[in-house]
């Protein structure tokens, strides 16, 4: 277990992504994955109020609802660290005080809990003053409905400004950042956000840690993969993507582990990264991810991956 920044929250170094719950995994399948994750010692689950509003027939909130039912049936809420997000729910977008208050109430109801452990601003809202957003988050923290707040999809400049506002006004401050970061998408985080997180003591939880499944190694030239993410993942099959796969294949073969585990283990060597976020539709898929937790890459292995993904 690793602490989230300066908080008291101890989390498993692999965060289970809940975006598939109610999308590519129904409730029964989701419960199976959640059970397998918990059995492996996992305690950190990431979701959002908007998951999975993009699915025909869904309205949003499906992932939180499934997660809430699972925790209620298993009686394990106190053993879990639950992260969810506000700002992208249909008809309840943005980060105004009114939106944050209403969205938090709805998330708490769906999750069947009295508090959210880590509450993210899902994406920056330039139309709402940071002071208003942060005061609303601070009120939730003071009321005990939220333990800590975090940011997702913020630029270095806006994240820095938000932290300064919190310090100046004595408000709850972001303790973590959730950026798009993986072996095929490095520049956005490494160009400034990594240094800011390290300097400010923020934990980093990369999303798309496996690049929509590409870095699991199952997407190859000519391979047909039955997955809702296949079209997006296939976009990485260029010269750079093939170089990365070759390096991953070699290291996975040498270490007797999976390509996905090596991809996630690389992220765990990066500045401020505490736990990458990855999802699984089945316990079998999850089994490919879990070895990352105990896989410690050598400096040579890290450099080989750095060079291949440069």
N, C-alpha and C positions, 0 to 999 in steps of 0.2 A: 504494500500500500504506500501511496505517496500523498503528501499534503498538497492541497490547492493553495499555492502562494503562502500567505501568512494566516490563512483561515485554519479552523480546527477540523476541516473536512478531509478525511483520509479516503483516497479513491484507488481503485484497481487501475493499473497502468494501461488498460485497454477499455475505452468507453464504448458501450454498445449503442449503436445508432438505432433510433426507433422510427426512422422515416419509412421503413418497409411495413410497419405494423398497420394493417388496414389497407395496404396497397398491394404489394406482391406476396405478402404473408397474411392469411386470414387469422382470426383469433386463435384457433387451435394451433396453427403453425407458429404463431407469435409466442404463445405460451410455451411451446416446446423449446424454442430458442432461448427464451428468458430463463426457463428452468435449467437448461444446460449451462448458460452463462453463470447463473447463481451457484450452481454446483461446482463450477471451476473456481469459485472464489470471487467472481465479479460482483461489483456493487454500484457501478456508475452507469446510468442510462440517460441518454440524450434524446429529447423529443422537441416538439414545437406545436403551438396551437393550430398552425396551418396544415400540419400533416394529417391526412393527405387529400387536401381540397382539390388537387389537380386530377384526381381519379373520377371518371364519369360516375355520377350517382353519389359521390361523397360531398360533404359540406365543410370538412375541416374538423379537427378534434378527434378523428378516429384513432390515431395513435395514442393520444393521452387517455382516451376511454379504455382501450385495450390494456394499457399499462396499469391504469387504476384498478381494473377488474382483477388483473393478475396479482397485484399487491394485496388486494382485499382477500382474495381466495387463499393466498399463501401466507397471509399474516406477517409479511416481512418488511413492511414500510420502514421501520426504524433501522433496518440493516442496509437500506438502499440510499444512494445519493442521486436525487432526481433533478435533472436540468431540463428546463423548457424555455420557450421563447415567446416574445410578444412583438407585434409590428407588421405581420404579413397575413393575418387572418382576413378572409373575404369580408369586406364591409367594416372591418375593424383594424385598418392599417395605420401605420405611423406610430409616433411615440408621444402623443399628447398625454397630459395627466389623466384626462377622462378615459382615453383608450387603455392606458396601462392599468388603471383601476378596474375597469370592466373586464379586460382580458384576463387579469390575474384571478378574479373571482370565478370566471368560467373555467380556467385551467385547474384551479383548486377543486372545483366540483367534479370535473371529468377525472382527475387523478385520485379522487376520493381521499384527499389528505388535507391537513390544516396548514401545511407550509411547503414552499418550493425551496429546495436547497440552493439551486443556482438559477437565477432568472436572467435570461439574455435579452438585450435589445437585438432583435433578429437582424436588422440592418439599420444603418444610420438614417435619420429623418432630418434633413436640412431645413425643412419648413417649420420645425418646432424648436424653440430655443433649448439649448442643452440644459439651462437652469431649470426649465419646466420639467423636462424628462427626468433629470436627476433628483429633483424634489419629490416627484411622484414615486420613483424607485425607493428613495430614502424613507418615505412614509410607510411603504410596505415592509421595509426592514424593521422600522421602529415598532410596527404593529405585530411583528413576529410572523407575518404571512410569507415573508421571503427571508432567507438567511443571508444570501450574498447575491450581488448583481455582477453581470458580465456583459461583454460586447461581442457582437458578431458582425463581420463585414464592415469594419470601420477602417478608414485610412489612418496612416500614422499621424497625420496632422489633427484629425478629428478626435482620435483616441487620446492624444496628448492634451488637447484642449479640454476634453471631458474630465480627465484626471485632474487638471488644474482647477476646473470649476468646483469639483468635489472638495478639493483641498481648501480652496478659498472660502467656500460656504459651509464647510463642516458637514458635508453630506456623505452618505455611503458611497464608496468608490468602487469602480470595476476591479474585480480580483482576477479576471481571466479574459482571454480573447479567443474567439473561435474563427480562425481564418481558413481560406482555401489554400491548402498546402500539402504537397506530396512530391514525389520524385520527378514528375513531369511538369509540375507547376510550382516553381521555387521562387522566382524573382519577387512576386508580390509580397511575400512574407520576409524574405531575406534582405530586401532593399532598405528596410528601416524598422519594420514592425518587430522583428526579432530583437534588435538592440533595445527598442523601447520597452518591450516586455521584460527583458532581462534587467534593465535599469530600474524599472518601476515595480519589479517583483510580481508581475502578472504571470499566471500559468497559461500555457498555450495548449488548446485542444483542436488540432487540425481536423477539418471536415474534408470530405472527398479524399480521405487518407489513402484509398486504393484507386483513386482516379476513376470513379464509377465502375470499379471492378477490373479495369485494365491491368493494374499492378498486382492482381491475383494470379496473373499468368494464363488465364483461360482464354483470352482473346488473342488469337494468332492469325496470321495471314491465311485466308481460305477456310478458317474454322467457323462453324456456325454455332452460335450460342443462343439458347432460348432464354432471353432475359429482356425485361423492359428497358434496361440500360444499354443494351448491345449497340445501338446506333451511335450513342455518345462515346462509349468506350472505344469503339472501332476507329474513331477520329485520331486516336493516339498512335495508330499503326503507321508511323512515318519513320524516317531514318533514326531520329532521336529515340523514339519509343522502342524501336528494335534494338538499339544499343543498350538501353536500360534493361530490357527483357533478357538480353544475353548475359549481362552482368548479374542480374538476379538469378537466372538459371544456374550460372556457375557457382555462385555462393550457396544457393539452396542445395545444390548437389553435393558440394563439399561438406556442408554442415548437416546434411540429412534432414532437412526441414522443408517447409513449403515456401513458394515464391511470395505468397501473401505475408507470411511471417517475417521474411527478410525485409520486405517493403515497409512494414510497420516498425520493425526494429530499427531501421535507419531513421525514421522520424523520431524515435525515442532518444537518439543521440544528438538531436538538434537543439539549439538554444531555446530554453524556457519551455520546451515541450514536456508535458506531464503525462498526457495520455492521448493518443490518436483516436479518432472516432471512426468506427467501421461497423457496418450492418451485415446481417446474415439472415437469409430466408429460411434456412434449415440448420439443425444442429451439426450436420455434416460440414456445411460451409463455415460455421463458427469454429469447428475443430481445426480448420486450416489457419485461422487467425490467432488462436490462443497461444501457440508456441512463441509468438513475438514477445510475450511478457518475460520469458526467461532466456531469450536469445540476445546475447551481448556481442555485438559486432566488434571485431578488432579494428584498429586504426587503418590497417591495410584494406580491409573489407569496406569500411566507410569511404576511404579515398577512391576505391574502384567505382563505387556507386556515385560519388560526387563527380568523378571524371565523366562517367557515362551519361550523367544527366545535366552536365554543364551546357 
